[in-house]
Amino acid sequence: MVAEPSGGPTGGEGEAFVGTASASARPALFERYPAIAGRLPRIALVAGPTPVQRLTALERRLARGPLWAKRDDLSASPFGGNKPRKLEFLLGAALARGARTLVTFGGLGSNHALATAVYGRRLGLAVTAILVPQPVDEHTLRNLRALSAQGARLLLVGNSRGAVIAAARACLEALVRDRRLPYLIPPGGSSPVGTLGYVEAGLELAEQVRRGELPAPAAVFVAAGSCGTAAGLLAGFRLAGLSSRVVAVRVSDALRVDAPAIARLASATLALLRRSGAPVPDAFQLAPADLDVWDGYLGAGYGHPTREGDGAMRLLDGVEGLTLDRTYTGKAAAAFLDAAAHPEWREKPLLLWHTGNSLPLDGLRVGGR
Ligand SMILES: *Cc1c(COP(=O)(O)O)cnc(C)c1O
C-alpha cells in the first residue's frame, strides 16, 4: 500500500477560515472538546450543517415509512461531497506542518484527487495526484479534465506498486523544490486526520436529530471505498449517543472494505482525539459488531456500473431529483432501496448519506476559484 502520513496533532495554528464566506461557525467537535481546538487545526470549507431532506415522493412510491437523505453533495462550493469534510482537517494539518506540496492518490476519475486539487490550490499548495486505472466513462473523463485544469501534476501509474514508486519520486522532487517533505494524503483522504471530518459530520446529524429536524434513523446507508466516511460516522454517532446503525455499502475491491477495517480506522481516530486532549474514556471502544458492511452491490468491481445501481440512480433522480453517480452513491442507493422494501425495515426511518458532488464542474476553470 501507499505511504500514510504520520497524521497527528501539530499544535499552534488553531483554525483558519479560507473557505466559502458562509463557512460554518465553530465545529461540533470543538464545542464538545474545547481542548482539541488548538491542536487539531482545521481549514473551514463546509458551509454549516448540510440539509437533511425527507424523501416524501419516494415514500409514496414505495408505500412505506420515513426516508431521508443527508445532502453532503451540498457540503462545499465549488466542489461538494464527502471529500471537503475530510480536507478540512487534512489541509489544516498540512499547513500546520509547513508543507508546500500535497501528494495524494486515486483512480483516474477520483473525486478525492479533484477536491484536493481544488481546495489545496486555494491555499497556495502545489498538488501531485498519482492516479491508477479505473473504468473510463463520461464522469471519469469530466473529473480528469477538471483535475488537470486545476494545475495539479498528474502521474499515471499501472498499479499500487507503481503508485508507491511514484510517491517516493514525488517526495524527492518536493524536497528539492520546497526544501521540505510534502504532506501525503492516503487514497480517499482516509487517514485518522481525514476521518475527523466525518466524526464531525456524525455529531452534526445527531444535533439535527436533537433539534427535531428528523427522527433518529434506524440505519444510515453510506458508500464505502477507503472507509473514512463510514468509520467517522460510526465514531461520531456513538460519541453523540445516537443509536443509528451504520450500513457501509462496499463499492471497492482495490481497498479493503470490511467491518474490522472500518472499526480499526474508527478506533485510530478516537485515539487521535484522545492524544489531542479529548476526554474520551478508554472504556469507550468501537468493534466490528458495531456496524454492518453490505457486500452485494459492488458488481464487477470499483467503478463498474451495476444494473441495481443504475436503476436506483434513475429512480432517485426521477422521483426526488437527486443526482447520484455510478461508482459510489448509485450503489449505496441500491442498498438503501432494498432495505426500504424489506419487511423488517418497513416502518423504520432510513437515511441515505449523499456523499457525491452535485455541483456542475464548469465552475472549476483554470485560474478560477
Ligand atoms: C470517495 C467517495 C466515497 C467513499 O468514501 P470513503 O470515505 O472513501 O469510503 C463515497 N462517495 C463518493 C461520491 C466519493 O467520492
PDBQT file of the ligand as one rigid body, heavy atoms in Angstrom, charges set to zero:
ROOT
HETATM    1  C1  LIG A 401     -14.761   8.899  -2.007  1.00  0.00    +0.000 C 
HETATM    2  C2  LIG A 401     -16.218   8.731  -2.130  1.00  0.00    +0.000 A 
HETATM    3  C3  LIG A 401     -16.933   7.817  -1.320  1.00  0.00    +0.000 A 
HETATM    4  C4  LIG A 401     -16.264   6.853  -0.410  1.00  0.00    +0.000 C 
HETATM    5  O1  LIG A 401     -15.881   7.402   0.814  1.00  0.00    +0.000 OA
HETATM    6  P1  LIG A 401     -14.760   6.662   1.642  1.00  0.00    +0.000 P 
HETATM    7  O2  LIG A 401     -14.579   7.522   2.828  1.00  0.00    +0.000 OA
HETATM    8  O3  LIG A 401     -13.557   6.619   0.746  1.00  0.00    +0.000 OA
HETATM    9  O4  LIG A 401     -15.235   5.310   1.963  1.00  0.00    +0.000 OA
HETATM   10  C5  LIG A 401     -18.308   7.763  -1.436  1.00  0.00    +0.000 A 
HETATM   11  N1  LIG A 401     -18.951   8.531  -2.336  1.00  0.00    +0.000 NA
HETATM   12  C6  LIG A 401     -18.301   9.396  -3.140  1.00  0.00    +0.000 A 
HETATM   13  C7  LIG A 401     -19.081  10.158  -4.127  1.00  0.00    +0.000 C 
HETATM   14  C8  LIG A 401     -16.911   9.513  -3.072  1.00  0.00    +0.000 A 
HETATM   15  O5  LIG A 401     -16.278  10.369  -3.878  1.00  0.00    +0.000 OA
ENDROOT
TORSDOF 0
